[in-house]
Amino acid sequence: MHHRHPHIDPQLLSETDEQRQLRTVLRDFCTESSGPEDVRKHQATPRGYDETLWARLAGEIGVHGLAIPEEYGGSGFTFAELAVAMGEFGRALYCAPLLPTVVLAAHALLYGDDRQAAERYLPRIADGTLTATVAGFDTGEPGVIAERTGSGWVLRGRADFVLDGAGAGLLLVRAQVVGGTGLFACEPTSDTCRRTPRRVLDETRRQALVEFHGATATAMGAPERTEAVVAATLDAGRAALAAEQVGGSGRVLDDTVAFVAQRHQFGRPIGSFQAVKHRLADVLVALEAARSASAYASACVAVESPELPVAASAAAVVCSETFLLATAEHVQLHGGIGFTWEHPAHLYLRRARGSEVLFGTADRHRDRLAALIGLAPHAAA
């Protein structure tokens, strides 16, 4: 990875015409195909999403290839465009493994400096024919060991709560090797890789326990760069998740404002009461801060800025807490209806709670930020 721009050009934080057009196209797409009833229907399918819509997104709109260079079958835009897409999908709770496939796996391949692996997998990610994910990328020692055999590498051990782990066609695995860690590409088969879906709070984002029993794998990139690749990939994931959280926050705020404008109590709309106005204003202020933090993190990924770790952790804190606040007010200001199964409020609340812990809690990111900017003695995780 080359740090091309140490500082972010303010223009990178402004929305371009192309990004506005992409937002409009995706807003229409989601309105047509990812309403609350569609979300319930899609998450109940065997794969957890509508595969026809996935193919349309890749083929007609080109979402999967937005941040993939043209030499690997992508459209050669930047992560900033991909973040626009993640925001719209977060707004609609779109059910599909874009985060593990198009963000995590694709960026691990891009950062991994392994041309053969990139040529083999990135075009299939870009055209929507391959779903992929990462495993063992959390902190600490990986629970998977890679062993060299006469015919190549095999993996043994387990990785838990792997995003789309039960269905992905490609697993990029951080595993223990002699002297450290390495990155491995594994196309799982049922005889050597057991994949068990986990019951999770947010059913729109599937996770699984993956157990390797001598699964064939290919070493990817230089082992000494594994930890740098994993760290950069996770920070790209955090930036994408922040964009998603901002989109979801915006949607529930819009829905709440519309509801309090038409719900009457004591002969007038509840939105006219001072206490309700103050609560909605608090969400709006938080949302503006989250938008700024998200845009900055996305710009840092786009230009491979050395400021990314700080930007990604700051966005993780601000955007997680904003989404939690927005969804809590969504439920509260809708009154009891917000707790019913039929109302979509609980779907957003589940997404907010699940996202909060996906790449580390807000407290863990505060610790990381303190270490990164020199306020704490321990190393940044």
Secondary structure, DSSP 8 states (H G I E B T S, - for coil): -----SS--GGGGS--HHHHHHHHHHHHHHHHH-SHHHHHHHHTSTTSS-HHHHHHIIIII-GGGTTS-GGGTS----HHHHHHHHHHHHHHT--S-HIIIIIIIHHHHHHTT-HHHHHHHHHHHHTTS--EEEES-SSSS-SEEEEEETTEEEEEEEEEEEETTTT-SEEEEEEEETTEEEEEEE---TTTEEEEE---S-TTS-EEEEEEEEEEEEEES-GGGHHHHHHHHHHHHHHHHHHHHHHHHHHHHHHHHHHHHH-EETTEEGGGSHHHHHHHHHHHHHHHHHHHHHHHHHHHHHTT-TTHHHHHHHHHHHHHHHHHHHHHHHHHHTGGGGGSTTSTHHHHHHHHHHHHTTT--HHHHHHHHHHHTTSSSS---
